[in-house]
Every structure is written in structure tokens, then in C-alpha cells.
Amino acid sequence: MAAEITIVIPNWNGAAMLSRLLPALRRQTLAPFRVIVVDNGSSDSSREETERAGVECIALSSNQGFAPAVNAGVRAAATHWVGILNNDVELEPDYLERLLCSAESSGASFATGRILQWSHPELLDACYDLMSRSGLAWRAGHGQPADRYLEPARIRCAPFTALAVRRELFETVGYLDERFGSYLEDVDFGLRAAAAGAWGIYEPSAVARHEGGATLGQWSPRMVELLSRNQVLLIAKHFPEGWTSRFGVPVVVGHLLWGLLALRHGRFLAWLKGKRSALSSWGEWRRHAAATPAAELESILRSDELQIHRLQAAGKPDTFWSLYFRCVGRTG
């Protein structure tokens, strides 16, 4: 394959994970043109691991978050394709080759694969993202058996866990919004790409495993706070004027249900802190928002929510979405 790809790996105190990932990249059937680790001011031996592996390192002075690290790596890349990898993933040897074959043949602007859970590879971790009228995103496939989602699909949003993106797409729609820091910056990017007419491909034959929460920890206070904040900021950035009349009820229901989920995990105060932080900056975000056109956003949200409802019904529905649809009804 003639296509070349530069791999960008954001990292913060992930030396152990880099020692696993970097050597494994040499086994890819499509060898990366360059591998760039963007280090967010790690205090462990991350930079030593990078040097030992013989790959490039962009050293940031402090932990600026996922989005700034990705942007720094993308700006340093010169190839047509850029691959973004979390440091806690493990790729099948043909992962990159399968992604680029699928994207090149279909004309997609980005591609992602079937990502399995690290500790339970019989279960899916992620396939692609769907957005609901509540402004909350759902990671399609999460927790479902790994033998599902076996058909390629055209998608709007892909998790920035292990994907390939045409570099020109960043030039067209902009880089990751660094104000998000970490979490949901990939959904924001997908919505901007969709508004520009770009789309991606989900290629299930490309398989990876993802540890998940390896940097901040699953359901850690910081993770919940950032997610809780960014859920609101996503609405502030993309929802058009008058959105409350169209989506007010789903937004209130969805965010309260997510708050109850945080409470169940002992993280209600972190959830509340995130919401307060977002509301304190709401006015600033709205003043500078490039809101997605109302008709286009409504079409995206209703289409995605129908998919969420259908996919939940086809598998084992989780409690959150069962309660959500019971409260707001099925759209369409």
C-alpha cells in the first residue's frame, strides 16, 4: 500500500503502556512513516521509554490534556494520514493496513475499527459514537459481545482511541478544541466534520484492545468532573438558538440520569462540580459558538437517537438508556 501514516500517541505518565505499545507498532503490516509520542509533562520514565524505542517525542511542559497533545502531534505530521492512538491500546498486526484500505477504497475521511475491552476481550469497548437529543453521546457497542457489529458502517463520530484521519480534514474543520481538554473533544470534532460534509468508516475487521481509564481511572473524580462539564459545553457550542423548545426535555432528563449514574458510583460531587464549571462559562461559549445549523443538527440527533434505540433493543439494553427512552419516548 502506498499510503503513509504518522502515528500520534498522547501520553501522561504512561511509561508502562508505552513499553508495550511502541515495540508492537513495529509488527504492523503497514509500517508507520513516523511515530510521535506527545508527552504531557510526565514525571515517570515515559521519555526514557520513548527514547529506548527510538521514536520521536514532543515534550510539553505540563499536563495540558488529550486535545492539546493530539493537536501538537498532528501539526508535526506531514503524511496524508494521521493515526491517533491512546497509549493503552494494543493493535492486531494488520490494524493500520485494514483501516487505510477501507478508508481509501470508500473515500472516507477517517476510519476506526472494532475495539475490544482489555480485561474482557469477549466484550466490545467501542465501535463508533452516536449523539442523542440530550446532548449526551453513546459509544456504540460498549459492553456488547465481541461477535456483534461485524458489518462495516458509514459513521459520523469515531472515538479518538485508535483511528486514522486524513490530515486535510484537520485543515478543513479545525483541530481538536483544546478548551475541552480531555473527553468529548472527539465528538465535537465529529459534529464539525459532519457539518462540513465529511464522514468516516467503521471497519470491524480491524481489531484492537483498549484498557480504558488507564490515565485518570474509570469513574475517577477527575474523569467524572471533566465529562460532566464537557457534556454541557458540547451543547453550548453546537446547539442553535431556541434549542430548549426542541431538545429541552431530553437534555434535562439525560443529564439528571447521568447524575444518578455518577451518584451510584459515589461521584455525585464530581458530577455537580463539572456542571457548575460548565454553567459558569456558558455565556462565553455561547458568544463564540459556531452552532450547527438547526435543521442539520436536528437531523443528526434524531437519526443517531433512532440508531441508539435500535441498537439497544437488538442487544441487552442498559438501564440508563431504558430509563431515558421511557422518559422522552422514541424519536422519529
Secondary structure, 3 states (H helix, E strand, C coil): CCCCEEEEEEECCCHHHHHHHHHHHCCCCCCCCEEEEEEECCCCCHHHHHHHHCCEEEEECCCCCHHHHHHHHHHHCCCCEEEEECCCEEECCCHHHHHHHHHHHHCCCEEEEEEEECCCCCEEEECEEEECCCCCEEEECCCCECCCCCCCEEECECCCCEEEEEHHHHHHHCCCCCCCCCCCHHHHHHHHHHHCCCCEEEEEEEEEEECCCCCCCCCCHHHHHHHHHHHHHHHHHHCCCCHHHHHHHHHHHHHHHHHHHHHHCCCHHHHHHHHHHHHHCHHHHHHCCCCCCHHHHHHHHHHHHHHHHHHHHHCCCCHHHHHHHHHHCCCC
